[in-house]
Amino acid sequence: MLAPAPTASFRLGQIVRHKEHGYRGVVYDVDPAYQGSDAWLERNVGEAAPTRAAPWYYVIVDEEDAETYVPEQHLEADDSGEPVWHPELDELFHELRDGVYVPRQLAN
C-alpha cells in the first residue's frame, strides 16, 4: 500500500520567506514530493539535501526576475503584509487579498 502524499503547509498565492537566505516570494505551484533530478538536487542544495518526500514549492522571488524550487522545511510564512514585486506576478495572480495573492485560472 502506498503512503499518502504529505500535505502542503503553504498554499498557492501565499507569501513566504526563505529561512536561510531571507528572500521573500509567492508560491505559484507545489509538488507533493521532489520531482527533479539527483544532479540538480546535489548542485543546488548540496550534501545537506532535505527530504525528497516532503512538499517542494515553486516560488517567484520578490524584487527579482527569478523563480526558485524550494523544500518546505526551508520556508516560513511571511506575515508582513507587504506586497511582492515580480514581472510575472500579474500573469499568475489577480490581486493581493487578505495577505494572499488570488491565483488566476490557468488553462492546461
VOBA-1610 file (N, C-alpha, C; in pm, whole numbers, padded with zeros to 5 digits, always signed):
BEGIN
Met+00084-00117+00000Met+00000+00000+00000Met+00089+00124+00000Leu+00055+00223-00082Leu+00131+00346-00090Leu+00100+00436+00028Ala+00203+00505+00075Ala+00182+00603+00182Ala+00113+00725+00123Pro+00027+00791+00200Pro-00039+00910+00148Pro+00062+01022+00124Ala+00033+01105+00025Ala+00121+01219-00004Ala+00116+01317+00112Pro+00230+01380+00142Pro+00230+01477+00251Pro+00142+01597+00216Thr+00085+01658+00315Thr+00002+01776+00296Thr+00090+01899+00295Ala+00068+01985+00197Ala+00146+02108+00185Ala+00106+02207+00294Ser+00204+02270+00355Ser+00179+02369+00460Ser+00147+02507+00403Phe+00192+02533+00280Phe+00170+02664+00218Phe+00081+02646+00096Arg-00004+02746+00072Arg-00098+02736-00039Arg-00057+02827-00154Leu-00117+02804-00269Leu-00090+02888-00384Leu-00126+03032-00351Gly-00038+03123-00386Gly-00060+03265-00360Gly-00008+03313-00227Gln+00034+03222-00142Gln+00083+03261-00010Gln+00223+03322-00021Ile+00246+03428+00056Ile+00378+03491+00061Ile+00461+03418+00165Val+00581+03379+00124Val+00671+03303+00210Val+00807+03371+00216Arg+00888+03328+00312Arg+01025+03376+00327Arg+01116+03254+00340His+01231+03260+00271His+01330+03153+00282His+01402+03169+00416Lys+01403+03064+00496Lys+01460+03071+00631Lys+01609+03104+00632Glu+01683+03050+00538Glu+01828+03070+00537Glu+01870+03193+00458His+01813+03210+00339His+01856+03318+00250His+01778+03447+00269Gly+01663+03442+00334Gly+01589+03562+00370Gly+01503+03624+00262Tyr+01509+03574+00139Tyr+01428+03636+00035Tyr+01280+03600+00054Arg+01195+03690+00004Arg+01051+03669+00008Arg+01004+03630-00131Gly+00887+03567-00138Gly+00830+03532-00267Gly+00689+03480-00251Val+00631+03440-00363Val+00493+03391-00366Val+00492+03249-00424Val+00423+03160-00356Val+00408+03022-00403Val+00315+03021-00523Tyr+00363+02966-00637Tyr+00276+02956-00754Tyr+00248+02813-00797Asp+00317+02716-00735Asp+00289+02575-00762Asp+00355+02494-00653Val+00311+02369-00639Val+00369+02281-00536Val+00371+02138-00589Asp+00479+02069-00560Asp+00489+01925-00586Asp+00475+01853-00453Pro+00400+01744-00446Pro+00385+01672-00319Pro+00516+01610-00271Ala+00612+01594-00362Ala+00745+01542-00329Ala+00842+01594-00435Tyr+00970+01586-00408Tyr+01073+01634-00502Tyr+01056+01569-00639Gln+01059+01651-00745Gln+01039+01600-00880Gln+01160+01619-00972Gly+01270+01670-00919Gly+01386+01697-01003Gly+01483+01580-01008Ser+01596+01604-01071Ser+01698+01501-01086Ser+01793+01500-00966Asp+01865+01391-00951Asp+01967+01382-00847Asp+02074+01488-00868Ala+02113+01509-00994Ala+02218+01607-01025Ala+02175+01747-00984Trp+02049+01785-01013Trp+02000+01918-00976Trp+02001+01933-00825Leu+01955+01833-00755Leu+01948+01839-00609Leu+02088+01858-00550Glu+02184+01782-00597Glu+02320+01792-00546Glu+02382+01928-00580Arg+02360+01976-00701Arg+02417+02103-00747Arg+02355+02223-00675Asn+02224+02220-00650Asn+02154+02336-00595Asn+02131+02332-00445Val+02130+02216-00387Val+02102+02206-00244Val+02223+02155-00168Gly+02302+02071-00230Gly+02424+02022-00168Gly+02403+01897-00085Glu+02501+01869-00004Glu+02501+01745+00074Glu+02393+01741+00181Ala+02356+01856+00232Ala+02253+01861+00336Ala+02115+01863+00272Ala+02095+01779+00173Ala+01969+01777+00099Ala+01852+01740+00190Pro+01746+01817+00180Pro+01626+01787+00258Pro+01555+01663+00204Thr+01459+01620+00277Thr+01384+01502+00234Thr+01317+01525+00099Arg+01317+01423+00018Arg+01251+01429-00112Arg+01101+01404-00098Ala+01061+01343+00013Ala+00922+01302+00031Ala+00831+01417+00076Ala+00888+01525+00125Ala+00809+01640+00170Ala+00774+01729+00050Pro+00674+01816+00063Pro+00639+01906-00047Pro+00755+01999-00086Trp+00762+02029-00215Trp+00857+02125-00271Trp+00775+02231-00343Tyr+00816+02357-00331Tyr+00739+02471-00381Tyr+00811+02547-00491Tyr+00733+02592-00588Tyr+00781+02684-00690Tyr+00745+02823-00641Val+00846+02908-00629Val+00827+03041-00569Val+00884+03147-00663Ile+00802+03250-00693Ile+00857+03366-00764Ile+00915+03459-00659Val+01035+03510-00686Val+01112+03584-00587Val+01084+03733-00595Asp+01056+03795-00481Asp+01030+03938-00470Asp+01151+04019-00516Glu+01124+04123-00594Glu+01226+04217-00640Glu+01331+04154-00732Glu+01302+04038-00787Glu+01395+03969-00877Glu+01315+03911-00994Asp+01381+03895-01106Asp+01321+03822-01218Asp+01370+03678-01205Ala+01328+03612-01097Ala+01378+03478-01065Ala+01268+03394-01003Glu+01285+03264-01017Glu+01197+03166-00956Glu+01284+03064-00885Thr+01232+03004-00779Thr+01308+02902-00708Thr+01222+02778-00686Tyr+01288+02668-00662Tyr+01224+02540-00629Tyr+01278+02505-00491Val+01190+02509-00390Val+01235+02508-00251Val+01162+02402-00169Pro+01235+02326-00087Pro+01169+02229+00002Pro+01095+02302+00113Glu+00986+02243+00156Glu+00903+02304+00259Glu+00981+02344+00384Gln+01075+02261+00425Gln+01147+02288+00550Gln+01233+02414+00543His+01256+02469+00423His+01335+02591+00409His+01249+02716+00404Leu+01117+02700+00414Leu+01026+02814+00403Leu+00950+02839+00532Glu+00910+02966+00549Glu+00819+03003+00658Glu+00723+03107+00603Ala+00608+03118+00665Ala+00509+03216+00621Ala+00563+03357+00645Asp+00534+03447+00552Asp+00569+03588+00568Asp+00439+03662+00597Asp+00425+03710+00717Asp+00302+03778+00758Asp+00319+03929+00763Ser+00418+03983+00691Ser+00445+04127+00695Ser+00333+04209+00631Gly+00256+04147+00541Gly+00151+04220+00472Gly+00202+04304+00356Glu+00334+04305+00335Glu+00394+04381+00226Glu+00373+04308+00094Pro+00337+04380-00012Pro+00320+04315-00142Pro+00454+04270-00199Val+00447+04185-00298Val+00565+04132-00367Val+00567+04191-00507Trp+00687+04220-00559Trp+00700+04262-00698Trp+00776+04154-00773His+00718+04113-00885His+00783+04017-00975His+00721+04040-01113Pro+00801+04034-01221Pro+00746+04062-01354Pro+00635+03968-01399Glu+00626+03849-01344Glu+00522+03753-01383Glu+00403+03751-01286Leu+00406+03836-01186Leu+00302+03833-01083Leu+00162+03850-01142Asp+00145+03947-01232Asp+00012+03972-01289Asp-00035+03860-01381Glu+00058+03782-01436Glu+00019+03668-01520Glu-00031+03551-01435Leu+00020+03541-01313Leu-00013+03428-01226Leu-00126+03456-01128Phe-00141+03584-01088Phe-00236+03618-00982Phe-00318+03741-01018His-00441+03746-00964His-00530+03861-00985His-00492+03977-00896Glu-00491+03954-00766Glu-00474+04062-00669Glu-00427+04005-00536Leu-00383+04095-00449Leu-00347+04059-00313Leu-00470+04082-00226Arg-00521+03975-00164Arg-00641+03986-00081Arg-00613+03920+00053Asp-00624+03997+00159Asp-00601+03947+00295Asp-00465+03879+00309Gly-00364+03938+00245Gly-00227+03887+00258Gly-00193+03770+00169Val-00286+03729+00080Val-00262+03615-00010Val-00299+03658-00152Tyr-00215+03624-00247Tyr-00245+03652-00387Tyr-00348+03552-00439Val-00447+03603-00512Val-00554+03519-00567Val-00507+03465-00702Pro-00491+03332-00715Pro-00441+03274-00841Pro-00539+03293-00957Arg-00484+03314-01075Arg-00564+03313-01197Arg-00588+03168-01236Gln-00694+03142-01307Gln-00720+03007-01359Gln-00634+02988-01483Leu-00549+02887-01480Leu-00462+02861-01594Leu-00517+02745-01675Ala-00516+02760-01807Ala-00562+02652-01896Ala-00453+02548-01908Asn-00491+02420-01906Asn-00393+02312-01924Asn-00375+02279-02070
//
